[in-house]
Amino acid sequence: MSTLRSRHPGRSLAALAVTAATLLATAPAVSASPSHAGTATTAASFDAQGRTAFNKVMVTRFFDRLYNHGDLAAIGTHVRPDLIQHNPGLADGAAALRRHVADLKAAHPQARLLVKRVIAQGDQVAVHSNLILEPGTKGLAVVDIVRVQRGRIAEQWEVSQQVPETTVSGNDMFSVISTPRTSRPDPRASAAASEQVAITMFRELAIERDLTALDRHAVDPYPTHSPVVDNGIAPGKELFAQTFAQYPDAVVTFEKVITEGDLVTLLYHMQRTPDEPGLAIWDVFRVQKGKVVEFWDIIQPIPATSANDNSMF
């Protein structure tokens, strides 16, 4: 049987939520200067809501400076030297990240990181992006999740997947189909309510293996941006039924949730068989009026070895 395990069993999911409307309404202004020298001190002076807003702006600008402008000095400004790394391709520490980006830009000088959506809650920020190494190619779908400590990035997770030439649904991996067609979290939506809906559907469907969860918690046409499944509730149910039949002993371990407004992100580990490292999976659910109306995901096989001693979670 599949099981659901959380790294924070003593904390309710609702307690993790931050109401985006309050956050944006009370957040102090943040300087537009990318070389903001007082980052740590300024961030520390904010209240909790202001720090979340600051973290979101800082992290978004950091990734732009780093990957689109090749500004390696941004690492010294915004990343702790003792960075904890969960990307299996990188060692711990800011120096390893610096070498990685320098090598990437040397090999692919025209590489671009196109940020599609940014979701922040507390000290954690998820950046969903399209990393295009060579012009004219589809590139990678990537999520970078970072934990910010006193204004600097202290920990990083990453899940990536090659963007296919075509998808079953015809939708790309990044666009928005439900209305309004914006990638920004809705500041009017209750993060706690959105999270409750998404977590309940995920638990009932992926953990309890109840296919009718999609009927209760999603709304057709239920557009999906997962490359392997068509739009709609029926194709989703069929895919899960096939997966459950093929992998009866699969174990799903819930690891992380980040919610802002109407967007809920889940990071989890799926072991289809006991002898495989499994998959690192990042899901995004858009919730409106108590129902899931759109879905994105990124799936990466976990390698047998890692450049660091941390798991991908």
C-alpha positions in Angstrom: 0.0 0.0 0.0 1.1 3.6 -0.6 1.8 5.7 2.5 1.8 9.4 3.2 4.6 10.6 5.4 5.4 14.3 6.2 8.6 15.7 7.5 6.6 18.0 9.8 3.9 15.7 11.3 3.3 18.1 14.2 2.3 21.0 12.0 -1.1 21.3 10.4 -1.1 22.1 6.7 -3.4 25.0 7.3 -0.9 26.5 9.8 1.7 26.6 7.1 -0.4 28.8 4.9 0.1 32.5 4.4 -2.7 34.6 3.0 -1.4 36.2 -0.1 -3.7 39.2 0.0 -2.4 40.2 3.5 1.2 39.6 2.4 1.1 41.8 -0.6 -1.0 44.5 1.0 1.5 44.9 3.9 4.8 44.1 2.3 7.3 47.0 2.4 8.8 48.3 -0.8 12.0 46.6 -1.9 14.8 48.4 -3.7 15.0 47.6 -7.4 18.8 47.7 -7.3 20.3 44.2 -8.1 23.4 45.1 -6.1 21.4 45.8 -2.9 24.2 45.6 -0.4 22.1 45.5 2.8 20.0 42.5 1.8 20.5 40.5 5.1 20.0 43.4 7.4 17.0 44.8 5.5 15.3 41.4 5.3 15.8 40.8 9.0 14.1 44.1 9.8 10.8 43.1 8.1 7.9 41.4 9.9 7.0 37.8 8.8 4.8 38.9 5.9 7.3 41.5 4.7 10.1 38.9 4.8 8.1 36.6 2.6 7.5 39.4 0.0 11.2 40.3 0.2 12.3 36.7 -0.3 10.1 36.4 -3.4 11.5 39.5 -5.0 15.1 38.7 -4.0 15.1 35.1 -5.2 13.4 36.0 -8.6 16.0 38.7 -9.2 18.8 36.4 -8.1 17.9 33.7 -10.7 17.6 36.4 -13.4 21.0 37.9 -12.6 22.7 34.5 -12.4 21.4 32.7 -15.4 20.4 35.5 -17.8 23.2 37.9 -17.1 26.0 35.5 -16.0 26.4 37.7 -12.8 28.3 35.3 -10.6 28.8 38.0 -8.0 25.1 37.5 -7.2 26.0 34.2 -5.5 28.3 36.1 -3.1 25.6 38.6 -2.3 22.6 36.3 -2.0 23.8 32.8 -1.2 25.2 31.5 2.1 28.7 30.0 1.7 27.5 26.8 3.5 24.6 26.4 1.1 22.8 23.0 1.7 22.3 21.5 -1.7 19.7 18.8 -2.7 20.4 18.9 -6.4 22.2 15.5 -6.9 24.4 17.0 -9.6 25.9 19.6 -7.2 28.0 19.5 -4.1 27.1 21.6 -1.0 28.3 25.1 -0.8 28.1 28.4 -2.8 31.4 27.6 -4.5 30.0 24.5 -6.2 27.0 26.5 -7.5 29.4 29.2 -8.8 31.4 26.5 -10.7 28.2 25.0 -12.1 26.8 28.2 -13.5 30.2 29.3 -14.9 30.6 26.0 -16.7 27.0 26.2 -18.0 27.4 29.7 -19.4 30.8 28.8 -20.9 29.2 25.8 -22.7 26.0 27.6 -23.5 26.6 31.3 -23.7 23.1 32.0 -25.1 21.4 30.1 -22.3 18.2 31.8 -21.0 16.1 31.1 -17.9 12.5 32.1 -18.6 10.7 32.3 -15.2 7.0 31.2 -15.6 5.7 31.5 -12.0 7.0 32.2 -8.5 5.2 30.9 -5.4 6.4 32.0 -1.9 5.4 31.0 1.6 7.3 32.0 4.7 11.0 31.4 4.1 10.5 29.2 1.0 10.3 30.2 -2.6 9.5 28.0 -5.6 10.6 29.2 -9.0 9.0 27.4 -12.0 11.0 28.1 -15.1 12.1 27.0 -18.6 15.8 26.7 -19.0 16.7 26.9 -22.6 20.4 26.1 -23.2 20.4 26.6 -27.0 18.1 29.0 -28.9 15.4 27.2 -30.8 15.2 24.2 -28.5 12.5 23.3 -26.0 14.9 23.2 -23.0 14.1 21.9 -19.6 11.2 22.4 -17.2 12.8 23.3 -13.9 11.6 24.0 -10.4 14.1 25.5 -7.9 12.9 25.6 -4.3 15.0 27.7 -2.0 14.9 28.3 1.8 15.9 31.8 2.7 17.7 32.5 6.0 18.3 36.1 7.1 18.0 37.4 3.6 20.3 34.8 1.9 19.6 31.5 0.3 20.5 28.7 2.7 19.2 25.6 1.1 18.2 24.6 -2.5 16.1 21.8 -4.0 15.7 21.2 -7.8 13.6 19.0 -10.0 14.0 19.1 -13.8 12.6 17.4 -16.9 13.3 17.7 -20.6 10.5 19.5 -22.3 9.1 17.2 -25.0 8.4 18.2 -28.6 4.8 17.3 -28.2 2.4 16.4 -25.4 -0.7 14.2 -25.3 -3.0 17.1 -24.4 -1.4 19.6 -26.8 -0.7 21.9 -23.9 2.8 23.1 -23.2 4.3 22.6 -19.8 4.1 26.2 -18.6 1.1 28.1 -20.0 -2.2 28.9 -18.3 -5.5 27.8 -19.8 -8.0 28.4 -17.0 -9.2 32.0 -16.5 -7.9 34.4 -15.6 -4.9 33.5 -17.7 -2.2 34.7 -15.4 0.7 32.9 -13.8 0.7 35.1 -10.7 -0.9 33.7 -7.6 -4.3 35.3 -6.9 -3.8 37.7 -3.9 -7.5 37.5 -3.1 -7.6 33.7 -2.7 -7.2 32.1 0.7 -4.0 30.1 0.7 -5.3 27.9 3.6 -8.4 27.0 1.7 -6.5 26.3 -1.6 -4.1 24.1 0.3 -6.8 22.1 2.0 -8.4 21.3 -1.4 -5.2 20.3 -3.1 -3.8 18.2 -0.2 -7.1 16.4 0.2 -7.3 15.5 -3.5 -3.7 14.4 -3.5 -4.1 12.3 -0.4 -7.3 10.6 -1.6 -6.0 10.0 -5.1 -2.3 9.3 -4.8 -2.2 7.8 -1.3 -5.6 6.2 -0.7 -6.0 5.3 -4.4 -9.5 6.6 -4.7 -10.1 7.5 -8.3 -13.3 9.3 -7.5 -11.2 12.0 -5.7 -10.9 13.7 -9.1 -14.7 13.7 -9.5 -15.1 15.4 -6.1 -12.2 17.9 -6.1 -11.5 18.8 -9.8 -13.5 20.5 -12.5 -13.7 19.5 -16.2 -12.2 20.2 -18.6 -9.3 20.0 -16.1 -6.4 21.2 -18.4 -3.2 19.4 -17.6 0.4 20.3 -18.5 1.8 16.9 -17.7 3.2 15.6 -21.1 1.8 12.1 -20.8 -1.9 12.7 -19.9 -4.8 14.3 -21.8 -7.1 17.0 -20.5 -10.1 16.0 -18.4 -11.0 14.0 -15.3 -11.5 10.7 -17.2 -8.0 10.6 -18.7 -6.5 11.4 -15.3 -8.4 8.6 -13.6 -7.3 6.2 -16.4 -3.6 7.1 -15.9 -3.8 6.6 -12.2 -5.6 3.3 -12.5 -2.9 2.0 -14.9 -0.2 3.2 -12.5 -1.8 1.5 -9.5 -2.2 -1.7 -11.4 1.4 -1.7 -12.7 2.9 -0.8 -9.3 0.8 -2.3 -6.6 3.5 -1.8 -3.9 4.3 1.8 -4.7 5.1 4.2 -1.8 4.4 7.9 -2.0 6.2 10.1 0.6 5.0 13.7 0.9 7.9 16.0 1.5 7.0 19.7 1.1 4.1 22.1 0.4 4.4 25.8 -0.6 1.1 27.7 -1.1 0.4 31.2 -2.2 -3.1 32.4 -3.0 -4.7 29.9 -5.5 -1.5 28.0 -6.3 -0.4 25.0 -4.3 2.8 23.2 -4.9 3.7 19.7 -3.6 7.1 18.0 -3.6 7.0 14.3 -3.1 8.9 11.0 -3.5 7.4 8.1 -5.4 9.0 4.7 -5.2 7.2 2.4 -7.6 9.1 -0.7 -6.5 11.1 -1.3 -3.3 14.4 -1.7 -5.1 14.5 1.6 -7.1 15.6 5.1 -6.0 12.2 6.3 -7.3 11.0 9.6 -8.7 11.2 13.2 -7.4 7.9 14.8 -8.4 6.8 18.4 -8.2 3.1 19.2 -8.7 1.3 22.5 -9.0 -2.5 22.8 -8.5 -4.6 25.9 -9.3 -7.6 26.1 -7.0 -10.7 28.2 -7.6 -14.0 28.1 -5.7 -13.0 25.0 -3.8 -12.0 23.0 -6.9 -8.8 22.2 -8.7 -9.0 23.7 -12.2 -5.5 23.2 -13.7 -2.5 21.1 -13.1 1.3 21.2 -13.9 4.1 18.8 -12.9 7.8 18.0 -13.3 9.1 14.5 -12.8 12.8 13.5 -12.4 14.2 10.0 -11.9 16.4 10.0 -8.8 19.9 9.0 -9.7 21.7 6.2 -7.9 24.5 8.5 -6.8 24.7 12.2 -5.7 27.4 14.8 -5.5 26.2 15.7 -2.0 25.1 13.6 1.0 21.6 15.0 1.1 18.5 13.4 -0.5 16.6 15.3 -3.2 14.1 16.1 -0.4 
